[in-house]
Amino acid sequence: MAIYGPKVRSVGTSTYPLTAWGAHNFKRDYFEHAGASGDVRGTYQDLDISSTGSGETLRLRGIASGTLVATGGTINALHATGRVASGGTVKGALNAIRATLEVAGTTPTPGGTLAALQLDSNISTGWTASDNDAFIRVTQSGAGTLDNFINFAAESGCLDGTNGTYSTAQGYIVVRVDGSTYRMPFFDGADD
């Protein structure tokens, strides 16, 4: 069945949005997986781009449309929490966000520029940047802290450049900048 038109399901409009005054959840679903095995998804959506068009499976926007955020307040377009409940344990892995780049086939050569995670900015001309503005910001909100900034599950070519021309006993993180390859050294062992 084909459905034509810009919207299949919509709640509110840009002119007449659903409005709340005070703390409120517009939509909240509760699910539980009580089985001893098997994967479960709270929401699973596929968007198959089957022609030359483009699109996004999920597009979120948290919009500050005035001087609305109090000092210390936050607006997040996406806040994903992977939570270990009190007394819970994890024997595998728990991720707040997992981004997977998948290329299917036997010997695929898809071309283009592929990434599991892309960071982008869309800032108007003439803005004044703050010293605190950045592509990545790391905070420690709880009493317990994380000491590792990055955890590579296994050594790979992106660490020492073995897929390229660099090979050395010293470790490197390989980065590409404007078509050129650079390497940032890192050292194994105790702090100096």
C-alpha positions in Angstrom: 0.0 0.0 0.0 1.4 3.4 -0.9 0.5 6.5 1.1 1.1 9.9 -0.5 1.4 13.3 1.2 3.6 15.0 3.7 2.1 13.6 6.9 0.6 10.3 7.9 0.2 11.1 11.6 0.7 14.4 13.4 -0.1 15.9 16.7 -0.5 19.7 16.9 0.8 22.2 14.4 3.5 24.8 14.3 0.8 27.4 14.8 -1.2 25.5 17.4 1.2 23.1 19.3 0.1 21.1 22.2 1.2 23.4 25.1 2.1 22.7 28.7 2.7 25.1 31.6 5.0 23.6 34.1 6.6 20.1 34.3 4.9 17.7 31.9 5.6 14.6 29.8 3.7 14.8 26.5 4.3 11.2 25.7 5.7 8.4 27.9 5.5 4.7 27.3 6.4 1.9 29.8 7.6 -1.5 28.6 9.2 -4.4 30.4 11.2 -7.3 29.1 10.7 -10.1 31.7 12.2 -12.9 29.7 15.5 -14.7 30.5 16.7 -14.2 26.9 15.8 -12.6 23.6 16.2 -9.0 22.4 13.4 -6.5 22.8 12.9 -3.1 21.3 10.7 -0.4 22.8 10.4 1.2 19.4 11.8 -0.1 16.2 11.4 1.9 13.0 12.9 1.2 9.5 13.0 3.8 6.8 14.0 2.2 3.5 15.4 4.8 1.1 14.8 2.8 -2.1 15.5 5.5 -4.7 17.7 8.6 -5.0 15.9 10.6 -2.2 17.3 11.2 1.3 15.8 11.4 4.7 16.0 10.6 8.4 14.4 7.8 10.4 14.1 10.0 13.5 14.5 13.8 13.6 14.5 15.6 17.0 14.7 19.3 17.7 14.9 20.9 21.0 14.3 24.6 20.3 15.1 27.6 22.5 12.9 30.3 21.1 13.5 33.0 23.7 15.6 33.7 26.8 14.0 30.7 28.4 16.7 28.5 29.9 17.5 29.4 33.5 21.1 29.5 34.6 22.1 25.9 35.0 19.1 24.7 33.0 19.5 22.6 29.9 17.6 21.9 26.6 18.5 18.6 25.0 17.2 17.5 21.6 18.2 14.0 22.6 18.9 12.8 26.1 19.6 9.0 26.2 20.2 7.3 29.5 21.5 3.8 29.9 20.7 3.1 33.6 21.9 0.4 35.9 19.2 0.3 38.5 20.1 0.0 42.2 21.3 -3.5 42.8 21.4 -4.3 39.1 24.5 -5.8 37.4 25.6 -5.9 33.7 27.5 -8.9 32.4 27.5 -7.6 28.8 27.4 -4.0 27.8 25.0 -1.1 28.5 25.3 1.9 26.2 23.4 5.2 26.5 23.9 5.7 22.8 25.1 3.1 20.3 25.7 4.3 16.7 26.4 1.5 14.2 27.5 1.9 10.6 26.5 -1.1 8.6 27.6 -1.9 5.1 25.9 -5.1 3.7 27.1 -7.4 0.9 30.0 -9.6 0.0 32.6 -7.1 -1.3 30.7 -3.8 -1.1 32.1 -0.5 -2.4 29.4 2.0 -1.5 31.4 5.1 -2.0 30.4 8.4 -0.5 31.5 9.4 3.1 30.3 6.9 5.7 30.4 7.4 9.5 28.9 5.8 12.5 28.6 9.3 14.1 28.7 12.7 12.4 28.9 15.9 14.4 27.7 19.0 12.6 26.9 22.7 13.3 24.5 25.0 11.6 25.3 28.5 13.0 24.2 31.8 11.4 26.7 34.4 10.2 28.0 36.9 12.7 27.5 34.9 15.9 29.7 35.3 18.9 31.2 32.1 20.1 31.7 31.4 23.8 34.8 29.9 25.2 32.6 27.0 26.4 31.2 26.2 22.9 32.5 22.9 21.4 31.5 19.9 19.3 31.9 17.6 22.2 31.4 18.4 25.9 32.1 15.9 28.7 30.6 16.3 32.1 30.6 14.1 35.3 27.2 14.6 36.9 27.4 12.0 39.7 29.6 11.5 42.7 31.3 8.6 41.0 33.5 9.5 38.0 34.8 7.9 34.8 38.5 8.0 34.3 38.6 6.7 30.7 37.6 9.2 28.0 37.7 6.5 25.2 37.5 2.7 25.4 38.5 0.9 22.2 37.1 -2.7 22.5 40.1 -4.0 20.6 43.2 -2.7 18.8 42.4 -1.7 15.3 43.8 0.1 12.4 42.4 3.4 13.6 44.7 3.3 16.5 48.1 2.6 14.9 47.5 3.2 11.3 48.2 -0.3 10.2 45.6 0.0 7.5 47.7 2.9 6.1 51.4 3.7 6.1 52.1 4.1 9.8 53.4 1.2 11.8 55.3 1.6 15.0 55.5 0.3 18.6 54.2 3.6 19.8 50.4 4.0 19.6 48.5 6.6 17.5 45.0 7.6 16.9 44.6 8.2 13.2 42.5 11.1 12.1 41.6 12.5 8.6 41.6 16.3 8.2 40.6 17.7 4.8 41.7 14.6 2.9 45.1 14.3 4.8 46.0 11.7 7.4 47.4 12.8 10.8 48.2 10.8 13.8 47.9 11.8 17.5 50.4 9.8 19.7 49.4 8.1 22.9 51.5 6.3 25.4 50.8 3.0 27.2 51.7 2.8 30.9 51.5 4.9 34.1 51.2 8.7 34.1 54.5 10.5 34.0 
